[in-house]
């Protein structure tokens, strides 16, 4: 879309019909549905940090400012007065391209500002699985994956069901029938009944926040970024890797789960996306109504309920385990970070001591 | 609270225990409760426009920017690039005091930026009922009232139950056991079960958004503003007076209503706050389960339900009408703005043709 001539001035744009404004009656209904499903857990932090991008090229840094402040990361630099706080101009360390930031640069910016982050491209291409880079006085590493629609859906659900785990889209506005080119904004909710996600657009002077069909959002991740010649994609971010692999904390509504169970397993096995295993496992646990708490931990294993639960989990693990080369290593990692020891008794199923 | 020395830097402050963080588990429960009560209707617009005040003296203008953008008012001035949008630096027309804006100035700023607004002081004092002032090329008028706790509660509920009707508090931080002095922030929700309101604090680098017991919020409106020697208070704002006097649009949950019915009537009659009548009437209508829609309008009056409803409304009007000198004028105004003619048939009860 060409820029309007200098004398033109604009007051907002209208959303295309397939995008539902956050503030509309339909939008509120989607919101309530998603809230009741438990798929708005990260909404609260993000909405509390909602900002407007100040310049056309600022969508990436404004989205990242939302993420970093939502994560409660202390920038350890003064912002204004005595206060330490993330604002766009505090995110140094990466020089933007002329038109903004590539997905790679967003990931760099996130990592060198002390977030843990994982980048996902939406198309199959040769990308480094891990890349080291120097940031100030220390080395950090950037992690990449490739995401199908199903992976995108899992990641969206996983993020929306946790308070401190965030997904930022790097997408093509054109693919969503909006004016403009590449854009960044975080996702802050998922309605599984309608398979729609809530995008908190940071260009608030132009488009409001809106609900978008998930497959359309994924479609908008696919066009090539003309500058870096790669597909667009998304970034998962949290304070540490532990959030990514956290196993025993959340419940999954069965509607959401039904949408991801089958294709996920298939993709996981076919493409070797073993880093998604922790999320999948958590979802499966919840699906099988394994909702661990301290009472359950102290309960005897020989009760009928426990037996049935164990049998279900055994089946699940048999289904996943042999096909994935380093499942054992990953599962060890997860169980090692299980603070309440809830998962201890299931170690045997993974061949662990 | 003295300012910290220059070398000190701070990362946020902790809220006192009686204030519940928006993002906390308790906060989410209050949110869901209020949402189900229908007392979060203006939350959606406001949260979509949430901003951080950039300087200590900016709390008033940042709150007003949220309100004006939430109201969808076109500033008719360019902000950045081709876009017209409200930001703090576009709100000219009033010079702030050294430490920020008085309630009077906030009202001026709101009105000269094309909002309709009504100011409420929290203590009995001689204030002009209406004040003319010149703003740019036109004259505008400022309206004032005095609000008891009950009036504050009604106004909060009325605002929270409508999408385009907003309440901004001008309060003392000290009275809420927070550091700092006078402050502005909008209210974006009300939980009637716990009688708490949601304050979207614009100093996000300092305090998060939080739920506050309504009587504590009111207490924080009472201390005198040392500069203008008046109590603090709050401002109701909308696009036009019609929102303020809109009669036939909303339903009220009975829990909320029970809290306000008795004291409101008393106060209305005692203090002559006849401008609140439209809100009260709307609440009463809803309380008596008068939920007008087009089907009801076309229904015959002689049905049992209509008869009962009419009888109830007649009782209500008898209760309110004779005590209030200009009730007739006000009610005429309301009924004249009734676009669907829903209220026409009740004109007779007010002695109107």
Interface residues (C-beta under 8 A of the other chain):
Chain A: X3 X4 X8 X9 X10 X11 X22 X23 X27 X28 X31 X32 X35 X44 X45 X47 X48 X49 X50 X51 X52 X54 X55 X56 X69 X74 X78 X79 X80 X81 X82 X83 X84 X85 X163 X204 X205 X206 X208 X209
Chain B: X3 X4 X8 X9 X10 X11 X22 X23 X27 X28 X31 X32 X35 X44 X45 X47 X48 X49 X50 X51 X52 X54 X55 X56 X69 X74 X78 X79 X80 X81 X82 X83 X84 X85 X163 X204 X205 X206 X208 X209
